[in-house]
């Protein structure tokens, strides 16, 4: 009987044998001991938790540990066993007491059971609520944009319902940034490929431009702009801006050269606009609104053809987003 009836070459025979060996290993993987697992685990430099330091973050410890265990392909029972090796000091004592208190022959200790019990002990509800409150009140303040971004990402894990979508995540990130920088970067959210990472880079770049602007460095405060000198008359003119004034009386409006009486502009607050199902469009020429109190507000976002019902009458309006909190909607005179 011929040894090689198909007439295969030596290379084809070796390839066939190698494929057969791989199939056998795939169907019957070698059994690894817990000692082998522990050795692989420690080589990945997992974090340690003591439970005795105020600087330790229990949630961060669990999240980082879980990523390593998933990468190893550990089972749920192996995850719980390996995680216990990273508990030291107070946490180690708690783990021993917790395991000893369990009924012999009961349900095996899985990862979910270990994680739930661990967080209940070292990260109770009061601590979670404090983290959520810290996230809600997070502001750029004196931090750099990079420091603010890192802290935002770290705290957002405790308030996932507030950042459940990409738009909510980006909007919340910009809430902690005030002034012209926020106005500049909210328009960037309209790009289809924009996400939080790209937005953070955009904010950092825009922050440098706003800070380094000669006009911002030269102004001590307020909204006044320096008059152009004769030497700079030939320089490029700044972009034109629409102006809308909310003055106290009609007589005062008619005397102003900058006001068109009978304006049809309509406005909406950013808070109410969050509930809209349409995305805003960016105006090419930003609008500057001057209030009776002498404040100037700049806006460049408009929601087109929004349906509105007033006293049973339906109509459509183009609502310009205005950063004020004293009203919900202002409808134009038409």
Residue pairs with C-beta under 8 A, 6 or more apart in sequence:
4 13
8 16
34 78
34 81
37 72
37 74
37 78
37 82
38 82
38 85
40 72
41 68
41 69
41 72
41 74
41 82
41 85
44 68
44 71
44 72
46 64
46 65
46 68
46 82
46 86
47 60
47 61
47 64
47 65
47 86
48 86
48 87
48 88
49 56
49 58
49 61
49 86
49 87
49 88
49 91
49 122
50 56
50 87
50 88
50 89
50 90
50 91
51 87
51 89
51 90
51 91
51 94
51 122
52 89
52 90
52 91
58 118
58 119
58 122
58 123
59 119
59 123
59 157
59 158
60 154
61 86
62 115
62 118
62 119
63 157
65 83
65 86
66 79
66 111
66 115
69 78
69 79
69 82
69 83
69 111
74 82
76 110
76 111
76 112
77 108
77 109
77 110
77 111
79 110
79 111
79 114
80 109
80 110
80 111
80 113
80 114
81 109
83 111
83 114
84 95
84 99
84 114
87 94
87 95
91 122
94 121
94 122
98 117
98 121
99 109
102 109
107 113
128 158
131 155
131 158
131 159
132 158
132 159
132 162
134 155
135 152
135 155
135 156
135 158
135 159
135 162
136 159
136 162
138 148
138 151
138 152
138 155
138 176
139 176
139 177
139 178
140 148
140 176
140 177
140 178
143 151
145 200
145 203
145 204
145 207
146 204
148 176
148 177
149 173
149 200
149 203
149 204
152 173
152 176
153 196
156 162
156 163
156 169
156 172
162 168
162 172
163 169
163 172
166 195
166 196
167 189
169 196
170 189
170 194
170 195
170 196
170 199
171 189
171 274
173 196
173 199
173 200
173 203
174 182
174 185
174 186
174 189
174 199
174 203
177 185
177 203
180 210
180 298
181 203
181 206
181 207
181 210
183 298
183 299
183 300
183 323
184 206
184 210
185 199
185 202
185 203
185 206
186 301
187 282
187 300
187 301
188 194
188 199
188 202
189 199
190 279
190 280
190 281
190 282
210 216
215 225
215 226
218 226
219 226
223 296
228 235
239 285
239 286
240 285
241 285
241 286
241 287
241 288
241 298
242 283
242 285
242 286
242 287
242 288
243 258
243 287
243 288
243 290
244 259
244 263
244 265
244 287
244 288
244 289
244 290
245 253
245 256
245 258
245 259
245 289
245 290
246 289
246 290
246 291
246 292
247 253
247 256
247 259
247 292
248 292
250 261
253 259
253 261
254 261
262 333
263 332
263 333
264 332
264 333
264 334
265 287
265 320
265 332
266 317
266 318
266 319
266 320
266 329
266 330
266 331
266 332
267 289
267 319
267 320
267 321
267 322
267 324
267 327
267 329
267 330
268 303
268 306
268 319
268 320
268 321
268 322
268 328
268 329
268 330
269 321
269 322
269 323
269 324
269 325
269 327
269 328
269 329
270 321
270 323
271 325
272 328
272 329
273 280
273 303
273 319
273 321
276 303
276 306
278 303
278 304
278 306
280 301
280 302
280 303
280 321
281 301
281 302
281 303
281 304
282 300
282 301
283 299
283 300
283 301
283 302
283 320
286 298
286 299
286 300
287 298
287 299
287 300
287 320
288 296
288 297
288 298
289 296
289 297
289 298
289 299
289 322
290 296
291 297
297 322
297 323
297 324
299 320
299 321
299 322
299 323
301 320
301 321
302 318
302 319
302 320
302 321
303 318
303 319
303 320
303 321
304 318
305 316
305 317
305 318
306 316
306 317
306 318
306 319
307 314
307 315
307 316
308 314
308 315
308 316
308 317
308 329
308 331
309 315
310 331
317 331
317 332
319 329
322 330
